[in-house]
């Protein structure tokens, strides 16, 4: 059984761009990937969105 994995990423990150997030999917093909319109400091710019994804993910994972 694969480990539930949530990836929330800012594709505008010049240090770790979108291709870095997609690289995780090669090793974790069942991971859930969400790309938001931010960059490296995603929690500073999109905190509410990240929290919503995390709450939803954890609610589904822990309900199973």
PyMOL Python script that loads the backbone (N, CA, C, O; Angstrom):
from pymol import cmd

cmd.read_pdbstr("""\
ATOM      1  N   UNK A   1       0.847  -1.180   0.000  1.00  0.00           N
ATOM      2  CA  UNK A   1       0.000   0.000   0.000  1.00  0.00           C
ATOM      3  C   UNK A   1       0.893   1.245   0.000  1.00  0.00           C
ATOM      4  O   UNK A   1       1.767   1.378   0.857  1.00  0.00           O
ATOM      5  N   UNK A   2       0.677   2.166  -0.964  1.00  0.00           N
ATOM      6  CA  UNK A   2       1.512   3.369  -1.021  1.00  0.00           C
ATOM      7  C   UNK A   2       1.229   4.297   0.157  1.00  0.00           C
ATOM      8  O   UNK A   2       0.120   4.339   0.688  1.00  0.00           O
ATOM      9  N   UNK A   3       2.239   5.021   0.540  1.00  0.00           N
ATOM     10  CA  UNK A   3       2.104   6.016   1.603  1.00  0.00           C
ATOM     11  C   UNK A   3       1.370   7.228   1.051  1.00  0.00           C
ATOM     12  O   UNK A   3       1.790   7.789   0.039  1.00  0.00           O
ATOM     13  N   UNK A   4       0.286   7.644   1.694  1.00  0.00           N
ATOM     14  CA  UNK A   4      -0.413   8.841   1.222  1.00  0.00           C
ATOM     15  C   UNK A   4       0.527  10.052   1.260  1.00  0.00           C
ATOM     16  O   UNK A   4       1.180  10.321   2.269  1.00  0.00           O
ATOM     17  N   UNK A   5       0.576  10.767   0.144  1.00  0.00           N
ATOM     18  CA  UNK A   5       1.500  11.899   0.042  1.00  0.00           C
ATOM     19  C   UNK A   5       0.798  13.079  -0.607  1.00  0.00           C
ATOM     20  O   UNK A   5       0.161  12.946  -1.652  1.00  0.00           O
ATOM     21  N   UNK A   6       0.923  14.225   0.024  1.00  0.00           N
ATOM     22  CA  UNK A   6       0.383  15.472  -0.504  1.00  0.00           C
ATOM     23  C   UNK A   6       1.555  16.368  -0.874  1.00  0.00           C
ATOM     24  O   UNK A   6       2.459  16.589  -0.067  1.00  0.00           O
ATOM     25  N   UNK A   7       1.534  16.879  -2.090  1.00  0.00           N
ATOM     26  CA  UNK A   7       2.547  17.829  -2.555  1.00  0.00           C
ATOM     27  C   UNK A   7       1.821  19.109  -2.949  1.00  0.00           C
ATOM     28  O   UNK A   7       1.006  19.111  -3.872  1.00  0.00           O
ATOM     29  N   UNK A   8       2.118  20.183  -2.254  1.00  0.00           N
ATOM     30  CA  UNK A   8       1.553  21.501  -2.584  1.00  0.00           C
ATOM     31  C   UNK A   8       2.751  22.371  -2.934  1.00  0.00           C
ATOM     32  O   UNK A   8       3.660  22.540  -2.122  1.00  0.00           O
ATOM     33  N   UNK A   9       2.751  22.926  -4.152  1.00  0.00           N
ATOM     34  CA  UNK A   9       3.963  23.528  -4.700  1.00  0.00           C
ATOM     35  C   UNK A   9       3.693  24.877  -5.329  1.00  0.00           C
ATOM     36  O   UNK A   9       2.615  25.126  -5.868  1.00  0.00           O
ATOM     37  N   UNK A  10       4.678  25.732  -5.252  1.00  0.00           N
ATOM     38  CA  UNK A  10       4.645  27.012  -5.959  1.00  0.00           C
ATOM     39  C   UNK A  10       5.488  26.897  -7.214  1.00  0.00           C
ATOM     40  O   UNK A  10       6.713  26.979  -7.135  1.00  0.00           O
ATOM     41  N   UNK A  11       4.873  26.713  -8.359  1.00  0.00           N
ATOM     42  CA  UNK A  11       5.627  26.479  -9.589  1.00  0.00           C
ATOM     43  C   UNK A  11       6.471  27.660 -10.057  1.00  0.00           C
ATOM     44  O   UNK A  11       7.313  27.503 -10.941  1.00  0.00           O
ATOM     45  N   UNK A  12       6.260  28.828  -9.482  1.00  0.00           N
ATOM     46  CA  UNK A  12       7.042  30.003  -9.865  1.00  0.00           C
ATOM     47  C   UNK A  12       8.335  30.124  -9.063  1.00  0.00           C
ATOM     48  O   UNK A  12       9.007  31.154  -9.123  1.00  0.00           O
ATOM     49  N   UNK A  13       8.679  29.097  -8.328  1.00  0.00           N
ATOM     50  CA  UNK A  13       9.907  29.056  -7.532  1.00  0.00           C
ATOM     51  C   UNK A  13      11.091  28.904  -8.487  1.00  0.00           C
ATOM     52  O   UNK A  13      11.153  27.935  -9.243  1.00  0.00           O
ATOM     53  N   UNK A  14      12.016  29.840  -8.458  1.00  0.00           N
ATOM     54  CA  UNK A  14      13.167  29.769  -9.362  1.00  0.00           C
ATOM     55  C   UNK A  14      14.214  28.784  -8.856  1.00  0.00           C
ATOM     56  O   UNK A  14      15.027  28.293  -9.640  1.00  0.00           O
ATOM     57  N   UNK A  15      14.206  28.489  -7.567  1.00  0.00           N
ATOM     58  CA  UNK A  15      15.147  27.536  -6.984  1.00  0.00           C
ATOM     59  C   UNK A  15      14.653  26.098  -7.185  1.00  0.00           C
ATOM     60  O   UNK A  15      15.430  25.217  -7.553  1.00  0.00           O
ATOM     61  N   UNK A  16      13.374  25.870  -6.946  1.00  0.00           N
ATOM     62  CA  UNK A  16      12.764  24.544  -7.101  1.00  0.00           C
ATOM     63  C   UNK A  16      11.517  24.697  -7.975  1.00  0.00           C
ATOM     64  O   UNK A  16      10.405  24.753  -7.449  1.00  0.00           O
ATOM     65  N   UNK A  17      11.679  24.766  -9.294  1.00  0.00           N
ATOM     66  CA  UNK A  17      10.545  25.007 -10.186  1.00  0.00           C
ATOM     67  C   UNK A  17       9.590  23.808 -10.258  1.00  0.00           C
ATOM     68  O   UNK A  17       9.802  22.780  -9.616  1.00  0.00           O
ATOM     69  N   UNK A  18       8.552  23.974 -11.045  1.00  0.00           N
ATOM     70  CA  UNK A  18       7.511  22.951 -11.173  1.00  0.00           C
ATOM     71  C   UNK A  18       8.073  21.579 -11.504  1.00  0.00           C
ATOM     72  O   UNK A  18       7.569  20.574 -11.005  1.00  0.00           O
ATOM     73  N   UNK A  19       9.100  21.516 -12.329  1.00  0.00           N
ATOM     74  CA  UNK A  19       9.658  20.211 -12.693  1.00  0.00           C
ATOM     75  C   UNK A  19      10.199  19.473 -11.469  1.00  0.00           C
ATOM     76  O   UNK A  19      10.256  18.244 -11.468  1.00  0.00           O
ATOM     77  N   UNK A  20      10.588  20.197 -10.446  1.00  0.00           N
ATOM     78  CA  UNK A  20      11.043  19.572  -9.207  1.00  0.00           C
ATOM     79  C   UNK A  20       9.881  18.880  -8.500  1.00  0.00           C
ATOM     80  O   UNK A  20      10.042  17.782  -7.967  1.00  0.00           O
ATOM     81  N   UNK A  21       8.722  19.512  -8.494  1.00  0.00           N
ATOM     82  CA  UNK A  21       7.535  18.904  -7.889  1.00  0.00           C
ATOM     83  C   UNK A  21       7.144  17.657  -8.663  1.00  0.00           C
ATOM     84  O   UNK A  21       6.815  16.626  -8.076  1.00  0.00           O
ATOM     85  N   UNK A  22       7.181  17.759  -9.980  1.00  0.00           N
ATOM     86  CA  UNK A  22       6.791  16.607 -10.808  1.00  0.00           C
ATOM     87  C   UNK A  22       7.792  15.454 -10.685  1.00  0.00           C
ATOM     88  O   UNK A  22       7.434  14.300 -10.917  1.00  0.00           O
ATOM     89  N   UNK A  23       9.015  15.752 -10.332  1.00  0.00           N
ATOM     90  CA  UNK A  23      10.010  14.695 -10.139  1.00  0.00           C
ATOM     91  C   UNK A  23       9.603  13.772  -8.997  1.00  0.00           C
ATOM     92  O   UNK A  23       9.869  12.571  -9.051  1.00  0.00           O
ATOM     93  N   UNK A  24       8.967  14.311  -7.975  1.00  0.00           N
ATOM     94  CA  UNK A  24       8.489  13.477  -6.877  1.00  0.00           C
ATOM     95  C   UNK A  24       7.505  12.424  -7.368  1.00  0.00           C
ATOM     96  O   UNK A  24       7.454  11.315  -6.835  1.00  0.00           O
ATOM     97  N   UNK A  25       6.726  12.774  -8.387  1.00  0.00           N
ATOM     98  CA  UNK A  25       5.726  11.843  -8.894  1.00  0.00           C
ATOM     99  C   UNK A  25       6.337  10.617  -9.562  1.00  0.00           C
ATOM    100  O   UNK A  25       5.666   9.594  -9.699  1.00  0.00           O
ATOM    101  N   UNK A  26       7.587  10.701  -9.976  1.00  0.00           N
ATOM    102  CA  UNK A  26       8.241   9.513 -10.540  1.00  0.00           C
ATOM    103  C   UNK A  26       8.412   8.444  -9.470  1.00  0.00           C
ATOM    104  O   UNK A  26       8.258   7.253  -9.740  1.00  0.00           O
ATOM    105  N   UNK A  27       8.734   8.879  -8.248  1.00  0.00           N
ATOM    106  CA  UNK A  27       8.914   7.935  -7.145  1.00  0.00           C
ATOM    107  C   UNK A  27       7.625   7.688  -6.372  1.00  0.00           C
ATOM    108  O   UNK A  27       7.460   6.643  -5.744  1.00  0.00           O
ATOM    109  N   UNK A  28       6.731   8.636  -6.421  1.00  0.00           N
ATOM    110  CA  UNK A  28       5.468   8.552  -5.682  1.00  0.00           C
ATOM    111  C   UNK A  28       4.305   8.797  -6.647  1.00  0.00           C
ATOM    112  O   UNK A  28       3.638   9.827  -6.553  1.00  0.00           O
ATOM    113  N   UNK A  29       4.052   7.865  -7.573  1.00  0.00           N
ATOM    114  CA  UNK A  29       3.049   8.104  -8.612  1.00  0.00           C
ATOM    115  C   UNK A  29       1.628   8.286  -8.080  1.00  0.00           C
ATOM    116  O   UNK A  29       0.777   8.832  -8.782  1.00  0.00           O
ATOM    117  N   UNK A  30       1.361   7.839  -6.860  1.00  0.00           N
ATOM    118  CA  UNK A  30       0.029   7.999  -6.280  1.00  0.00           C
ATOM    119  C   UNK A  30      -0.102   9.276  -5.458  1.00  0.00           C
ATOM    120  O   UNK A  30      -1.148   9.521  -4.859  1.00  0.00           O
ATOM    121  N   UNK A  31       0.947  10.088  -5.425  1.00  0.00           N
ATOM    122  CA  UNK A  31       0.909  11.326  -4.651  1.00  0.00           C
ATOM    123  C   UNK A  31      -0.108  12.288  -5.252  1.00  0.00           C
ATOM    124  O   UNK A  31      -0.415  12.240  -6.444  1.00  0.00           O
ATOM    125  N   UNK A  32      -0.609  13.145  -4.408  1.00  0.00           N
ATOM    126  CA  UNK A  32      -1.557  14.174  -4.824  1.00  0.00           C
ATOM    127  C   UNK A  32      -0.781  15.473  -4.966  1.00  0.00           C
ATOM    128  O   UNK A  32      -0.221  15.973  -3.991  1.00  0.00           O
ATOM    129  N   UNK A  33      -0.745  16.021  -6.173  1.00  0.00           N
ATOM    130  CA  UNK A  33       0.015  17.230  -6.455  1.00  0.00           C
ATOM    131  C   UNK A  33      -0.916  18.396  -6.745  1.00  0.00           C
ATOM    132  O   UNK A  33      -1.835  18.292  -7.558  1.00  0.00           O
ATOM    133  N   UNK A  34      -0.662  19.508  -6.063  1.00  0.00           N
ATOM    134  CA  UNK A  34      -1.409  20.744  -6.304  1.00  0.00           C
ATOM    135  C   UNK A  34      -0.400  21.854  -6.566  1.00  0.00           C
ATOM    136  O   UNK A  34       0.496  22.089  -5.754  1.00  0.00           O
ATOM    137  N   UNK A  35      -0.540  22.523  -7.677  1.00  0.00           N
ATOM    138  CA  UNK A  35       0.320  23.647  -8.032  1.00  0.00           C
ATOM    139  C   UNK A  35      -0.458  24.940  -7.821  1.00  0.00           C
ATOM    140  O   UNK A  35      -1.519  25.148  -8.409  1.00  0.00           O
ATOM    141  N   UNK A  36       0.084  25.794  -6.978  1.00  0.00           N
ATOM    142  CA  UNK A  36      -0.547  27.086  -6.713  1.00  0.00           C
ATOM    143  C   UNK A  36       0.241  28.175  -7.426  1.00  0.00           C
ATOM    144  O   UNK A  36       1.351  27.921  -7.894  1.00  0.00           O
ATOM    145  N   UNK A  37      -0.296  29.352  -7.518  1.00  0.00           N
ATOM    146  CA  UNK A  37       0.333  30.424  -8.280  1.00  0.00           C
ATOM    147  C   UNK A  37       1.425  31.177  -7.549  1.00  0.00           C
ATOM    148  O   UNK A  37       1.567  32.386  -7.734  1.00  0.00           O
ATOM    149  N   UNK A  38       2.191  30.499  -6.730  1.00  0.00           N
ATOM    150  CA  UNK A  38       3.225  31.167  -5.961  1.00  0.00           C
ATOM    151  C   UNK A  38       4.610  30.669  -6.290  1.00  0.00           C
ATOM    152  O   UNK A  38       4.835  29.992  -7.294  1.00  0.00           O
ATOM    153  N   UNK A  39       5.533  31.024  -5.416  1.00  0.00           N
ATOM    154  CA  UNK A  39       6.922  30.634  -5.593  1.00  0.00           C
ATOM    155  C   UNK A  39       7.460  29.944  -4.359  1.00  0.00           C
ATOM    156  O   UNK A  39       6.757  29.171  -3.709  1.00  0.00           O
ATOM    157  N   UNK A  40       8.716  30.228  -4.038  1.00  0.00           N
ATOM    158  CA  UNK A  40       9.420  29.534  -2.964  1.00  0.00           C
ATOM    159  C   UNK A  40       8.775  29.771  -1.598  1.00  0.00           C
ATOM    160  O   UNK A  40       8.796  28.881  -0.747  1.00  0.00           O
ATOM    161  N   UNK A  41       8.221  30.921  -1.383  1.00  0.00           N
ATOM    162  CA  UNK A  41       7.617  31.255  -0.094  1.00  0.00           C
ATOM    163  C   UNK A  41       6.107  31.059  -0.139  1.00  0.00           C
ATOM    164  O   UNK A  41       5.347  31.955   0.226  1.00  0.00           O
ATOM    165  N   UNK A  42       5.685  29.905  -0.580  1.00  0.00           N
ATOM    166  CA  UNK A  42       4.270  29.603  -0.792  1.00  0.00           C
ATOM    167  C   UNK A  42       3.435  29.794   0.469  1.00  0.00           C
ATOM    168  O   UNK A  42       2.300  30.263   0.388  1.00  0.00           O
ATOM    169  N   UNK A  43       3.972  29.443   1.623  1.00  0.00           N
ATOM    170  CA  UNK A  43       3.205  29.611   2.861  1.00  0.00           C
ATOM    171  C   UNK A  43       3.003  31.080   3.201  1.00  0.00           C
ATOM    172  O   UNK A  43       2.043  31.434   3.885  1.00  0.00           O
ATOM    173  N   UNK A  44       3.887  31.922   2.734  1.00  0.00           N
ATOM    174  CA  UNK A  44       3.735  33.363   2.963  1.00  0.00           C
ATOM    175  C   UNK A  44       2.675  33.974   2.051  1.00  0.00           C
ATOM    176  O   UNK A  44       2.001  34.932   2.429  1.00  0.00           O
ATOM    177  N   UNK A  45       2.532  33.422   0.864  1.00  0.00           N
ATOM    178  CA  UNK A  45       1.634  34.021  -0.126  1.00  0.00           C
ATOM    179  C   UNK A  45       0.308  33.285  -0.296  1.00  0.00           C
ATOM    180  O   UNK A  45      -0.679  33.881  -0.728  1.00  0.00           O
ATOM    181  N   UNK A  46       0.276  31.990   0.041  1.00  0.00           N
ATOM    182  CA  UNK A  46      -0.921  31.177  -0.199  1.00  0.00           C
ATOM    183  C   UNK A  46      -1.271  30.294   1.001  1.00  0.00           C
ATOM    184  O   UNK A  46      -1.718  29.159   0.836  1.00  0.00           O
ATOM    185  N   UNK A  47      -1.067  30.820   2.191  1.00  0.00           N
ATOM    186  CA  UNK A  47      -1.275  30.020   3.402  1.00  0.00           C
ATOM    187  C   UNK A  47      -2.678  29.433   3.471  1.00  0.00           C
ATOM    188  O   UNK A  47      -2.829  28.247   3.766  1.00  0.00           O
ATOM    189  N   UNK A  48      -3.691  30.217   3.212  1.00  0.00           N
ATOM    190  CA  UNK A  48      -5.065  29.715   3.319  1.00  0.00           C
ATOM    191  C   UNK A  48      -5.310  28.554   2.357  1.00  0.00           C
ATOM    192  O   UNK A  48      -5.978  27.584   2.717  1.00  0.00           O
ATOM    193  N   UNK A  49      -4.783  28.643   1.156  1.00  0.00           N
ATOM    194  CA  UNK A  49      -4.945  27.563   0.176  1.00  0.00           C
ATOM    195  C   UNK A  49      -4.218  26.298   0.634  1.00  0.00           C
ATOM    196  O   UNK A  49      -4.758  25.196   0.544  1.00  0.00           O
ATOM    197  N   UNK A  50      -3.004  26.466   1.121  1.00  0.00           N
ATOM    198  CA  UNK A  50      -2.218  25.312   1.577  1.00  0.00           C
ATOM    199  C   UNK A  50      -2.914  24.640   2.761  1.00  0.00           C
ATOM    200  O   UNK A  50      -3.014  23.415   2.811  1.00  0.00           O
ATOM    201  N   UNK A  51      -3.387  25.435   3.699  1.00  0.00           N
ATOM    202  CA  UNK A  51      -4.087  24.882   4.865  1.00  0.00           C
ATOM    203  C   UNK A  51      -5.331  24.119   4.430  1.00  0.00           C
ATOM    204  O   UNK A  51      -5.614  23.047   4.965  1.00  0.00           O
ATOM    205  N   UNK A  52      -6.067  24.649   3.479  1.00  0.00           N
ATOM    206  CA  UNK A  52      -7.268  23.962   2.992  1.00  0.00           C
ATOM    207  C   UNK A  52      -6.911  22.615   2.374  1.00  0.00           C
ATOM    208  O   UNK A  52      -7.581  21.618   2.644  1.00  0.00           O
ATOM    209  N   UNK A  53      -5.865  22.569   1.548  1.00  0.00           N
ATOM    210  CA  UNK A  53      -5.438  21.296   0.961  1.00  0.00           C
ATOM    211  C   UNK A  53      -4.996  20.320   2.040  1.00  0.00           C
ATOM    212  O   UNK A  53      -5.315  19.133   1.969  1.00  0.00           O
ATOM    213  N   UNK A  54      -4.267  20.806   3.036  1.00  0.00           N
ATOM    214  CA  UNK A  54      -3.783  19.934   4.107  1.00  0.00           C
ATOM    215  C   UNK A  54      -4.938  19.382   4.943  1.00  0.00           C
ATOM    216  O   UNK A  54      -4.964  18.191   5.253  1.00  0.00           O
ATOM    217  N   UNK A  55      -5.878  20.227   5.302  1.00  0.00           N
ATOM    218  CA  UNK A  55      -7.025  19.767   6.099  1.00  0.00           C
ATOM    219  C   UNK A  55      -7.832  18.724   5.339  1.00  0.00           C
ATOM    220  O   UNK A  55      -8.220  17.698   5.899  1.00  0.00           O
ATOM    221  N   UNK A  56      -8.083  18.991   4.068  1.00  0.00           N
ATOM    222  CA  UNK A  56      -8.833  18.040   3.250  1.00  0.00           C
ATOM    223  C   UNK A  56      -8.085  16.711   3.148  1.00  0.00           C
ATOM    224  O   UNK A  56      -8.670  15.646   3.344  1.00  0.00           O
ATOM    225  N   UNK A  57      -6.799  16.779   2.843  1.00  0.00           N
ATOM    226  CA  UNK A  57      -5.972  15.584   2.693  1.00  0.00           C
ATOM    227  C   UNK A  57      -5.947  14.778   3.992  1.00  0.00           C
ATOM    228  O   UNK A  57      -6.194  13.572   3.981  1.00  0.00           O
ATOM    229  N   UNK A  58      -5.651  15.440   5.104  1.00  0.00           N
ATOM    230  CA  UNK A  58      -5.578  14.741   6.382  1.00  0.00           C
ATOM    231  C   UNK A  58      -6.917  14.169   6.800  1.00  0.00           C
ATOM    232  O   UNK A  58      -6.976  13.095   7.398  1.00  0.00           O
ATOM    233  N   UNK A  59      -7.989  14.874   6.492  1.00  0.00           N
ATOM    234  CA  UNK A  59      -9.328  14.356   6.787  1.00  0.00           C
ATOM    235  C   UNK A  59      -9.614  13.085   6.020  1.00  0.00           C
ATOM    236  O   UNK A  59     -10.193  12.146   6.566  1.00  0.00           O
ATOM    237  N   UNK A  60      -9.214  13.043   4.757  1.00  0.00           N
ATOM    238  CA  UNK A  60      -9.427  11.827   3.939  1.00  0.00           C
ATOM    239  C   UNK A  60      -8.516  10.693   4.367  1.00  0.00           C
ATOM    240  O   UNK A  60      -8.949   9.543   4.444  1.00  0.00           O
ATOM    241  N   UNK A  61      -7.265  11.003   4.645  1.00  0.00           N
ATOM    242  CA  UNK A  61      -6.280   9.970   4.992  1.00  0.00           C
ATOM    243  C   UNK A  61      -6.604   9.352   6.351  1.00  0.00           C
ATOM    244  O   UNK A  61      -6.527   8.135   6.520  1.00  0.00           O
ATOM    245  N   UNK A  62      -6.962  10.185   7.305  1.00  0.00           N
ATOM    246  CA  UNK A  62      -7.222   9.667   8.647  1.00  0.00           C
ATOM    247  C   UNK A  62      -8.614   9.071   8.781  1.00  0.00           C
ATOM    248  O   UNK A  62      -8.887   8.357   9.746  1.00  0.00           O
ATOM    249  N   UNK A  63      -9.496   9.350   7.835  1.00  0.00           N
ATOM    250  CA  UNK A  63     -10.827   8.763   7.854  1.00  0.00           C
ATOM    251  C   UNK A  63     -10.802   7.340   7.309  1.00  0.00           C
ATOM    252  O   UNK A  63     -11.701   6.544   7.580  1.00  0.00           O
ATOM    253  N   UNK A  64      -9.767   7.032   6.542  1.00  0.00           N
ATOM    254  CA  UNK A  64      -9.690   5.705   5.894  1.00  0.00           C
ATOM    255  C   UNK A  64      -9.217   4.638   6.857  1.00  0.00           C
ATOM    256  O   UNK A  64      -9.097   3.473   6.477  1.00  0.00           O
TER     257      UNK A  64
END
""", "prot")
cmd.dss("prot")
cmd.show_as("cartoon", "prot")
cmd.util.cbc("prot")
cmd.orient("prot")
